Amino acid sequence: MNLLNPSLTVRLIKARTALLRDHPFWGVLLFRLVPRETKSVPTMATDGVSLFCNPEFVESLPPAELNGVLAHEVMHPALHHDTRRGTRDPRRWNIACDYAINPILLEAGLHLPANRLFDQRFVGMSAEQIYNLLDQQPEDGRSDNNSPGENSGTPSPSSSASRASGPESPPETPGGFGQVLDAPTTAGPDKAATDAPTPSSHEREWQIAVERAETVARVAGKTPAGLDRTLDAAEKAHTDWREALRRTFSETMPADYSWVRPNRRYLAMGLYLPGIMREGVGEIVVAVDCSGSISGRVLGLFASETEALVAEHQPERVHVLYFDNEVHRHDVFERGDSITLRPTGGGGTSFAPIFTHLDAQGIQPHTVVVLTDLLGSFPRHEPAYPVIWASTRSRQAPFGSVISLEAA
């Protein structure tokens, strides 16, 4: 099938050849995308399978900028941006992804259109980290907490799009010249329905392609600066923080095995195995850093996970502390109560008041979970009970377990 007009085909071939010569990492990856001419997008867009090109936009670009835009597009699936959005707002996700990609391309000497998105604050960050910062500082002055698609399961504009003539119009973003669409969940026009990629196989194929492209670039002596750091950040952002929090939290709970109550998970397979008995879960503490570093969106996600953990383990009592350099508020929830988080405070951060306050109240919890950015002073001595730091930044703590919420 001839997907492009001759003029567009010639321009793309020349650009790909130039990338293979000067920037082989992106030139090699570009072979994975099938070019498709469309006017349903204002510039370019990709879902990790197709490269949708608006011919008028392509013709308007100087050769050097076309090379840069193509490299920009191929970086989206290389970093799994087409499979990592989840329920985030598509428009803000596009902006965050562009901020994550463009510094890499500029550092490599590629040229991008003048209206490119670039902010020194975001250099080296993953798209998830940038998204959360944009959530705190909306560019259009509006909060994104209730934006379309946010935490609602609303599909992106590409999820139900017909691939025969191009996707539905992606969200337009300021400074955006190459949109990322969700990876297709149905087969394209050239494949049978049984050939539709699954998210895991789609990601695996791109992971292999990236490894091969790295090898080619390394042999040519033209590996992009900072590429390893960027790929590592993308891999860390792909970690399921909810599962990590749930697993770490569960490990702090007292448990034993009993044959009296079999493990129901394995009964269907004909296996009679002992079940886990959890007893004596008395009090747990949730401490919320109110120094201003926790966005409303992350707070909401953390609250939902906290309530799920409480529902699973059924502690007798949950203490919620709001602190900065002192504890400003102490809420108590009994078993069965619905837990809501209402931060108060806003000064500097010290973690010592959490433990001083618990000692003064005579509270000996099974576990303390602290939602924070880990920017603060720690107490001199480690408490006698487990501490879990749910951190919005990649930092270490002198004691306890750190769960990264950077990708939340």
N, C-alpha and C positions, 0 to 999 in steps of 0.2 A: 504494500500500500504506500502510495506517495503521500506523505503527510505534510510536506512543505512545498511552497512554490520555489522555483529554481533560484531566484535571487536570494531568498532566505537560506536555502540550502548552502549556497556558496559562502555566504557570510559566516554561517555556523561552522562549516568545515575549516575555513581559514582560522577562525578563532580557536577551534579545538587543536589545530596543528600548532598554532603559536603557544598554546598552553603546554602541549606535549614537549615542545622544545625548551621553553623557558621555565615552566612551572609544572613538571611532570606529575606531581602528586594529584593536582586537580585535572590535568589533561587525561590521565588514566581513568579517574573516577567518572569523568563525563561520558564515557562510553556506556555506562550503566543506565543512563537516562535516554528514553526515546523521545526525540523532538516532535512536538505536535503544534501545528499552527492553529491559533484561536484568537478571537477578539473578545472572548468572555473575561479575559484578564487584561488590565491596563498595561502591564509590563511583562513579567515572567512569573511563573509559579511552578512548583514541583510537589509531587506526592511521593517521591522516592522511586517512582516507576516511569512517569512521563515528565518531560520538560515542556510545559505549555508556553508558547512564545506568541506575543502580539507582534505581528510583522512590522507595524508602524513604529513600535518602540525599538525593535531591533535595528531598523534602518536609521533611526535617529541617533544611535550611539556611535561615537568614534571607535575604531578598532580596539584601542587599549581599554576603554571602558567596557566594551562588550566582553572582552576577556575577563575582566574583573567581575562583571555581573554573572557570567557563567560559573566562575569559581565560587561566587557567593551562593548560587543556587545549589551547586553540588555539595556544599558544606552542610546544608540542612539535613539531608538523609545521612551524610557521613557522621553527624553528631546525633542522629536519631531524633531530630526535632519533629519528624513526621509521625513518630509513635509515642512521644513523651508528653504531649499536651494534656491528656486526660480530660478533665472538665474545666480547664482554665479557659478564660475568655480568648477567643481566636485572635481578635485584634491586638490585644495586649501581649499575647504569646508571640505574634509575629514581630512586634516591636522588640521584645526581649531577645528573641533569637537573632535579629539583625544586630543589636548591640553586642551580642556575644561573638558573632562571626566577623564583623567588619574590621576590628583591630588586628585580627590574624592576617587578613588579606593585605591590609595597608602595610603591616610590618614586613610582609613578604615582597613588597614592591609592586603590588598590583594596583591598578587605577580603578576608582569607583566614581559614580556620578557625584556631582558637587553637593547634592542634597542628602548624601548618605547619613545614616544614623551613627554617631560616634560620641562617646562620653568617656573620659579618662577614668571616671569612677568605676566603670564596669569592666575595665580591662582585666582579663584573667578569670572572670566569673562565668558560671554556667548560666544558661537561659533561665533556669528555675530561680537562682539567686537574684538575677536581674528582675525577673517578673515580680518577686516579692518586694523589691525596692521600688519598682514602679507602682506597686499597689499602695505603698506609703506615700508616694509623691506623683499622683496622676498628672500627666502632661497637659490634659485638657481641663484640669481643675475639678474633675468629678471623681468621687470614690468609685472604685471598681468592685466593691464588696457585693453589689447586687447587679453586676453587669450580666448581659445575656450570656448564657452558657456556663457561668461560674457556679460550680458545685451543683448543677442541675441535671447533668447528664445530657445536656443539649448537644447534638452532634455539630461538628464544624461544617462550614459551607460545602466542604468537599466530600463529606461522608456519603451523601446520597446522590452525588453528581453523576451525570452521564459522561463517560470518558470518550464517547465517540467523537464529539465535536469540541470537547473541552469541558472544564469544570464550571460550576456556577461561580459567579463573581466572588473572589476571596475578599476578606475585609481590607479596605483601603487604609493604609497607615502613612503618617507623615514621614517623608524620607524613605519610604519603602519602594524598592525597585525589583524585588524578587520575593514573592510570597511563599510560605511553606504551608502546604495542605496536609491534612491527615492522610496517612497511608491508606490506600484503598482496601476495603473489606470485601469487595466483589471483583470478579475478573474483568479485565479490560476488553475492548472491542475485538482484539485479536486473539483472545484466549477463551477457552471453555470455562464454565463456572467452577469446575473442579480444579482449575489451575490458579484460583485466587490465592494469594499469599496469606499466610497467617502472620500476625504481628511478630511472633518469635522467629519464624523462618525469614521474614523480611529483614529483621534486624541482623540476624546471623549472616545473611548474604552480604549485607552492607559492611558488617564487621570484617568479613573475609576480604571484601574488595578494598577496604581501607588498609588492611595489613599488606596486601599486594601493592597498593599504590605507594605506601611507605617504603617498601623494598625497592621499587623502581626509582623513587626519588633519591633514596640513599645511595644507590649504585651510581646515579648520575651526579651525586654530590650536591643535590638541590633540595634537601629536606627543609620544609618551612620552619622558621624559627618559632619556638613556643608550641609546636604542634603536639608534642608528647604531653605537655602540661594541659593543653586544651582537651585532648582525648581522655586523659585521666580524670579531669573535672567532669566530663560528660558521663564517664562510667560511674563515678561516685554519685552523681545526681540521679542516676538510674536506680540506685539502691532504694528499696522499699522501706522508708523510715518507719512506717506504721508497723510492719512486721518486726523490725528491729526493736522498736519500743515494746511491742507486745511480748516478744521473746525475753527481753531483758527484764521486764517487769515480772513476768511469770517465774523467772528463775529466782527472784527474791522472795517468792511466796512459799511458806512451809508446805511440804507435800510428802505424801507417802503412797505406797501402792497397796491395793487390796484385791484379793480374789473374790471377795463377797460382791463387789460391784465391778463387773467386767467392763473392759474398754469397748464401748458400743461401736467405735469406728471400725473394729476388725471383726465383729460378729458376723457381718454380711459375707465375709470371706471364709467363714467357718473356723475362725481362730478365736479361741477363748483365752484372752490375755487379761492380766490384772489392770484395773482402772486406777486413775490417779485420785487419791483422796486429799482434799485440801481442807484443813481444819485450823481453827484458831486465828483466822485473819481478822485481827481486831481493828487497828486504826492505820490509815495511810495519810500522808500529807502531800498536797500539791502546792508548790510555791511558785508564784508568777512574778517575774521580773517586770516592774512597772517603770523602768527608767526611760521608756520611750522607744526602745529598740524592737519591740514586738508588734508587727502589723496586725490589724484587725482580722485579716484573712488567716494568717498563721495561728492566731489565738483561737479562731473558730474551729480550725482543723484539729488543733491540740485538744480543745474542749470536747469535741466529738469522740476522739480516741480515748480520752480520759474516762468519759462516761461509759464507753464500751468495755474498757478494762475493769471498771468498778462493777458493771453489770455481770461480768464473767466471774470475778473473784469474790464478790459480795462481802466486802469488809464491813465491820460493824459501824464504822464511822469514818468520814473523810473530812480532813481539815484543809481548807484552802487559805493560804496566806498570800497577801499582796505586799510586796516589799520593794524598796530601792536601797537606801542606806539605813532603813529601819522598817519594821513591819507596821504597815498602815492599817491593815484590816485582817480580821480572822473570822472566816465563815465556817460553820460546822454543818455537815450534811449527814443525816442518819441513813441507815440502810433503807433503800427504796426511794430516797429523795432524788429528784432530778437535779443534776449539778450544772450550775451556770457560773461563768467566769465574768466578773465585773472589776477590771483593774482600777486601781486608784494609787496615785503617787506620781513620781516623775523626776526624782532627783538622781544623784549618783548611785552607784551600785556597790553594795557590800553583802556578801553571802553569810557572814557571821551572824547577823541578827536573826536569821531563820532558826538556827540551832540554839541560840541563846533564848529566843522566845519559847521554843519547844521545851527546853530545860526548865524555864520559869513556870511553865504551865503544867509541868509534870507529865508531858506526853512522850511516850516511848513508842514511836510508830514502827510498823513492820518495814515500811519503805517511804522515802521522801523523793518525789519527782519534782525537779526544778525546771521551769520553762524560762530560758535566758539566752543571752548572746555570749555568756561567759566572760564578759568584760567587767571585771570587778575584783575586789579583794576577797580572799578566802580565809576561813578561820584557821588558826594555828594547828588545831587538832582535828583528826578525823572522827566523826561521830561513830557510835557503836552499832548503828543500823545502816542498811544499804541506802545509797544515794544514787539517783539517776539524773544526769544532766541532759535535758532535751534542748540542744543548742542550735540556734539559728546561724551560728558561725563555726567554721572549722578551727576549733581550738581545743587544748587539752586542759584537764582539771587535775589537781593534785591527788584526788581520791574519787572513788565512785566510777560509774560507767557513763560514757558520753555517747549519746545518740544524736546524729546529725539531722537537723531539720532543714538543711539548706535547700533540699529539693521539695520541701512541702508546698 
